Amino acid sequence: MSRSPAADLAPLIKLLQAGVPPNRAAGELSRVLALWTAELKDDGEQFQERLSGLAEQMTTGIEEMHEGIAEASDKGKPTLRRILATHEAVLDGVRKAQGAG
């Protein structure tokens, strides 16, 4: 029985919320993409749907957080800048995977 996309993404979401370094989150994204690639090896359309859904979630989350992060960053809060950089790195990975699929 296959896992749900939400279950696959749960560890990545936790890392994003924690504001880990971008390379750590990108590594987790690679793990998720490997799972999805293996599970959906014969269903490229389903794989692209999952990537599109993740990209949409990431974009929405970044847009919603951007103003608050920018304000906090102006006050010298480095953790918030790192969170934004981490999210953008993962979103970049999703976009690359979409182009490769």
N, CA and C atoms as a LAMMPS dump frame, in Angstrom:
ITEM: TIMESTEP
0
ITEM: NUMBER OF ATOMS
303
ITEM: BOX BOUNDS ff ff ff
-5.0000000000000000e+02 5.0000000000000000e+02
-5.0000000000000000e+02 5.0000000000000000e+02
-5.0000000000000000e+02 5.0000000000000000e+02
ITEM: ATOMS id mol type element x y z
1 1 1 N 0.853 -1.172 0
2 1 2 C 0 0 0
3 1 3 C 0.902 1.239 0
4 2 1 N 0.597 2.163 -0.874
5 2 2 C 1.43 3.356 -0.977
6 2 3 C 1.024 4.391 0.075
7 3 1 N 2.008 5.203 0.41
8 3 2 C 1.765 6.283 1.365
9 3 3 C 1.1 7.434 0.636
10 4 1 N 0.492 8.303 1.396
11 4 2 C -0.131 9.472 0.785
12 4 3 C 0.924 10.537 0.542
13 5 1 N 0.709 11.411 -0.454
14 5 2 C 1.646 12.515 -0.662
15 5 3 C 1.827 13.368 0.599
16 6 1 N 0.752 13.564 1.351
17 6 2 C 0.836 14.364 2.577
18 6 3 C 1.769 13.704 3.589
19 7 1 N 1.693 12.373 3.711
20 7 2 C 2.576 11.657 4.641
21 7 3 C 4.027 11.756 4.187
22 8 1 N 4.244 11.685 2.878
23 8 2 C 5.606 11.819 2.348
24 8 3 C 6.176 13.201 2.632
25 9 1 N 5.324 14.22 2.581
26 9 2 C 5.774 15.602 2.743
27 9 3 C 5.882 16.048 4.196
28 10 1 N 5.297 15.308 5.129
29 10 2 C 5.268 15.735 6.532
30 10 3 C 6.661 16.059 7.086
31 11 1 N 7.682 15.207 6.862
32 11 2 C 9.003 15.566 7.388
33 11 3 C 9.563 16.849 6.751
34 12 1 N 9.311 17.031 5.462
35 12 2 C 9.779 18.243 4.783
36 12 3 C 9.105 19.476 5.367
37 13 1 N 7.819 19.395 5.608
38 13 2 C 7.072 20.524 6.178
39 13 3 C 7.654 20.892 7.544
40 14 1 N 7.957 19.881 8.359
41 14 2 C 8.531 20.147 9.688
42 14 3 C 9.877 20.851 9.56
43 15 1 N 10.696 20.415 8.6
44 15 2 C 11.993 21.061 8.398
45 15 3 C 11.811 22.512 7.955
46 16 1 N 10.848 22.741 7.065
47 16 2 C 10.596 24.101 6.598
48 16 3 C 10.148 24.993 7.742
49 17 1 N 9.298 24.468 8.597
50 17 2 C 8.81 25.253 9.732
51 17 3 C 9.926 25.546 10.731
52 18 1 N 10.887 24.64 10.815
53 18 2 C 11.991 24.821 11.751
54 18 3 C 13.051 25.768 11.202
55 19 1 N 13.006 26.017 9.903
56 19 2 C 13.981 26.92 9.309
57 19 3 C 15.376 26.326 9.229
58 20 1 N 15.45 25.037 8.886
59 20 2 C 16.759 24.397 8.761
60 20 3 C 17.525 24.996 7.581
61 21 1 N 18.825 24.76 7.514
62 21 2 C 19.586 25.26 6.362
63 21 3 C 19.005 24.741 5.044
64 22 1 N 19.07 25.554 3.992
65 22 2 C 18.471 25.166 2.703
66 22 3 C 18.934 23.814 2.174
67 23 1 N 20.223 23.479 2.34
68 23 2 C 20.69 22.204 1.79
69 23 3 C 20.065 21.007 2.501
70 24 1 N 19.754 21.141 3.775
71 24 2 C 19.094 20.038 4.498
72 24 3 C 17.665 19.833 3.99
73 25 1 N 16.943 20.93 3.791
74 25 2 C 15.58 20.823 3.266
75 25 3 C 15.597 20.311 1.831
76 26 1 N 16.565 20.757 1.038
77 26 2 C 16.671 20.284 -0.344
78 26 3 C 16.975 18.783 -0.374
79 27 1 N 17.755 18.302 0.584
80 27 2 C 18.024 16.865 0.69
81 27 3 C 16.755 16.079 0.99
82 28 1 N 15.932 16.62 1.87
83 28 2 C 14.652 15.96 2.186
84 28 3 C 13.736 15.975 0.968
85 29 1 N 13.734 17.075 0.234
86 29 2 C 12.944 17.136 -0.993
87 29 3 C 13.412 16.061 -1.972
88 30 1 N 14.713 15.883 -2.097
89 30 2 C 15.247 14.851 -2.997
90 30 3 C 14.753 13.466 -2.587
91 31 1 N 14.694 13.229 -1.273
92 31 2 C 14.185 11.938 -0.783
93 31 3 C 12.736 11.726 -1.19
94 32 1 N 11.924 12.779 -1.026
95 32 2 C 10.506 12.699 -1.391
96 32 3 C 10.368 12.479 -2.894
97 33 1 N 11.145 13.208 -3.681
98 33 2 C 11.071 13.046 -5.128
99 33 3 C 11.474 11.637 -5.547
100 34 1 N 12.455 11.058 -4.876
101 34 2 C 12.857 9.68 -5.183
102 34 3 C 11.722 8.698 -4.871
103 35 1 N 11.045 8.915 -3.743
104 35 2 C 9.892 8.067 -3.401
105 35 3 C 8.809 8.16 -4.472
106 36 1 N 8.476 9.391 -4.838
107 36 2 C 7.424 9.612 -5.82
108 36 3 C 7.823 9.062 -7.187
109 37 1 N 9.079 9.228 -7.56
110 37 2 C 9.551 8.733 -8.851
111 37 3 C 9.411 7.22 -8.907
112 38 1 N 9.807 6.537 -7.832
113 38 2 C 9.693 5.078 -7.786
114 38 3 C 8.235 4.632 -7.792
115 39 1 N 7.417 5.313 -7.015
116 39 2 C 6.004 4.936 -6.895
117 39 3 C 5.237 5.201 -8.187
118 40 1 N 5.591 6.28 -8.867
119 40 2 C 4.825 6.717 -10.035
120 40 3 C 5.63 6.579 -11.33
121 41 1 N 6.515 5.593 -11.39
122 41 2 C 7.415 5.472 -12.537
123 41 3 C 6.679 5.347 -13.858
124 42 1 N 5.464 4.825 -13.827
125 42 2 C 4.691 4.667 -15.056
126 42 3 C 3.561 5.676 -15.175
127 43 1 N 3.539 6.669 -14.287
128 43 2 C 2.457 7.653 -14.302
129 43 3 C 3.024 9.061 -14.154
130 44 1 N 3.643 9.532 -15.237
131 44 2 C 4.254 10.851 -15.229
132 44 3 C 3.263 11.967 -14.958
133 45 1 N 2.01 11.778 -15.397
134 45 2 C 0.996 12.807 -15.179
135 45 3 C 0.708 12.975 -13.685
136 46 1 N 0.585 11.863 -12.967
137 46 2 C 0.332 11.909 -11.52
138 46 3 C 1.52 12.549 -10.801
139 47 1 N 2.739 12.215 -11.249
140 47 2 C 3.936 12.797 -10.662
141 47 3 C 3.927 14.311 -10.845
142 48 1 N 3.604 14.763 -12.04
143 48 2 C 3.556 16.205 -12.309
144 48 3 C 2.456 16.885 -11.499
145 49 1 N 1.331 16.192 -11.289
146 49 2 C 0.257 16.753 -10.464
147 49 3 C 0.737 16.967 -9.029
148 50 1 N 1.472 15.994 -8.502
149 50 2 C 1.992 16.133 -7.141
150 50 3 C 2.978 17.291 -7.065
151 51 1 N 3.861 17.386 -8.052
152 51 2 C 4.827 18.485 -8.075
153 51 3 C 4.127 19.829 -8.176
154 52 1 N 3.112 19.893 -9.01
155 52 2 C 2.366 21.148 -9.16
156 52 3 C 1.694 21.534 -7.854
157 53 1 N 1.111 20.554 -7.181
158 53 2 C 0.466 20.816 -5.896
159 53 3 C 1.46 21.311 -4.859
160 54 1 N 2.635 20.678 -4.821
161 54 2 C 3.656 21.102 -3.874
162 54 3 C 4.16 22.495 -4.219
163 55 1 N 4.393 22.761 -5.49
164 55 2 C 4.855 24.083 -5.909
165 55 3 C 3.836 25.152 -5.55
166 56 1 N 2.56 24.839 -5.74
167 56 2 C 1.508 25.803 -5.403
168 56 3 C 1.481 26.077 -3.903
169 57 1 N 1.586 25.011 -3.093
170 57 2 C 1.609 25.178 -1.64
171 57 3 C 2.801 26.017 -1.208
172 58 1 N 3.95 25.723 -1.787
173 58 2 C 5.168 26.454 -1.43
174 58 3 C 5.047 27.923 -1.814
175 59 1 N 4.566 28.181 -3.014
176 59 2 C 4.436 29.563 -3.482
177 59 3 C 3.477 30.342 -2.598
178 60 1 N 2.341 29.745 -2.293
179 60 2 C 1.356 30.404 -1.429
180 60 3 C 1.949 30.676 -0.051
181 61 1 N 2.622 29.672 0.513
182 61 2 C 3.228 29.843 1.834
183 61 3 C 4.273 30.939 1.855
184 62 1 N 5.093 30.978 0.816
185 62 2 C 6.132 32.008 0.747
186 62 3 C 5.505 33.389 0.615
187 63 1 N 4.506 33.499 -0.233
188 63 2 C 3.856 34.796 -0.408
189 63 3 C 3.207 35.269 0.881
190 64 1 N 2.548 34.349 1.609
191 64 2 C 1.874 34.719 2.851
192 64 3 C 2.873 35.137 3.93
193 65 1 N 4.036 34.492 3.941
194 65 2 C 5.023 34.775 4.975
195 65 3 C 5.924 35.958 4.631
196 66 1 N 5.991 36.305 3.377
197 66 2 C 7.004 37.251 2.917
198 66 3 C 6.964 38.595 3.658
199 67 1 N 5.807 39.159 3.801
200 67 2 C 5.727 40.469 4.461
201 67 3 C 6.222 40.413 5.896
202 68 1 N 5.745 39.441 6.648
203 68 2 C 6.176 39.332 8.047
204 68 3 C 7.66 39.048 8.16
205 69 1 N 8.157 38.208 7.28
206 69 2 C 9.581 37.884 7.301
207 69 3 C 10.403 39.122 6.958
208 70 1 N 9.957 39.865 5.957
209 70 2 C 10.684 41.072 5.563
210 70 3 C 10.731 42.067 6.717
211 71 1 N 9.605 42.229 7.399
212 71 2 C 9.57 43.15 8.545
213 71 3 C 10.518 42.681 9.642
214 72 1 N 10.453 41.4 9.971
215 72 2 C 11.312 40.867 11.029
216 72 3 C 12.78 40.923 10.621
217 73 1 N 13.048 40.671 9.34
218 73 2 C 14.432 40.723 8.857
219 73 3 C 14.99 42.125 8.987
220 74 1 N 14.133 43.112 8.739
221 74 2 C 14.57 44.499 8.896
222 74 3 C 14.976 44.777 10.333
223 75 1 N 14.448 43.992 11.259
224 75 2 C 14.771 44.175 12.674
225 75 3 C 15.934 43.266 13.091
226 76 1 N 16.566 42.599 12.103
227 76 2 C 17.755 41.8 12.397
228 76 3 C 17.496 40.393 12.88
229 77 1 N 16.432 39.771 12.45
230 77 2 C 16.116 38.405 12.86
231 77 3 C 16.646 37.422 11.8
232 78 1 N 17.848 36.881 11.955
233 78 2 C 18.438 36.02 10.927
234 78 3 C 17.689 34.714 10.71
235 79 1 N 17.041 34.193 11.73
236 79 2 C 16.313 32.935 11.571
237 79 3 C 15.236 33.075 10.513
238 80 1 N 14.557 34.2 10.495
239 80 2 C 13.486 34.386 9.52
240 80 3 C 14.04 34.497 8.105
241 81 1 N 15.178 35.114 7.938
242 81 2 C 15.806 35.166 6.612
243 81 3 C 16.172 33.757 6.165
244 82 1 N 16.67 32.948 7.102
245 82 2 C 17.047 31.571 6.78
246 82 3 C 15.816 30.754 6.403
247 83 1 N 14.706 30.953 7.099
248 83 2 C 13.474 30.235 6.761
249 83 3 C 13.061 30.562 5.334
250 84 1 N 13.082 31.823 4.985
251 84 2 C 12.705 32.216 3.632
252 84 3 C 13.669 31.601 2.613
253 85 1 N 14.966 31.631 2.873
254 85 2 C 15.947 31.043 1.965
255 85 3 C 15.726 29.544 1.816
256 86 1 N 15.37 28.881 2.911
257 86 2 C 15.103 27.442 2.872
258 86 3 C 13.896 27.144 2.016
259 87 1 N 12.838 27.886 2.207
260 87 2 C 11.63 27.672 1.41
261 87 3 C 11.907 27.91 -0.071
262 88 1 N 12.631 28.963 -0.362
263 88 2 C 12.926 29.269 -1.762
264 88 3 C 13.808 28.192 -2.383
265 89 1 N 14.749 27.625 -1.622
266 89 2 C 15.601 26.553 -2.138
267 89 3 C 14.782 25.312 -2.473
268 90 1 N 13.831 24.967 -1.607
269 90 2 C 12.988 23.801 -1.862
270 90 3 C 12.079 24.062 -3.059
271 91 1 N 11.513 25.248 -3.135
272 91 2 C 10.66 25.578 -4.274
273 91 3 C 11.464 25.522 -5.571
274 92 1 N 12.703 25.973 -5.541
275 92 2 C 13.562 25.885 -6.717
276 92 3 C 13.773 24.426 -7.111
277 93 1 N 13.968 23.557 -6.126
278 93 2 C 14.108 22.121 -6.397
279 93 3 C 12.864 21.533 -7.024
280 94 1 N 11.699 21.961 -6.557
281 94 2 C 10.434 21.489 -7.129
282 94 3 C 10.325 21.937 -8.586
283 95 1 N 10.658 23.184 -8.846
284 95 2 C 10.583 23.708 -10.213
285 95 3 C 11.524 22.955 -11.133
286 96 1 N 12.744 22.651 -10.654
287 96 2 C 13.693 21.88 -11.464
288 96 3 C 13.145 20.488 -11.766
289 97 1 N 12.547 19.869 -10.759
290 97 2 C 11.98 18.528 -10.962
291 97 3 C 10.836 18.565 -11.963
292 98 1 N 10.041 19.63 -11.932
293 98 2 C 8.955 19.756 -12.89
294 98 3 C 9.505 19.857 -14.304
295 99 1 N 10.595 20.577 -14.471
296 99 2 C 11.196 20.723 -15.788
297 99 3 C 11.827 19.437 -16.29
298 100 1 N 12.306 18.603 -15.359
299 100 2 C 12.954 17.349 -15.738
300 100 3 C 11.959 16.238 -16.001
301 101 1 N 10.729 16.403 -15.476
302 101 2 C 9.724 15.338 -15.592
303 101 3 C 9.128 15.343 -16.917
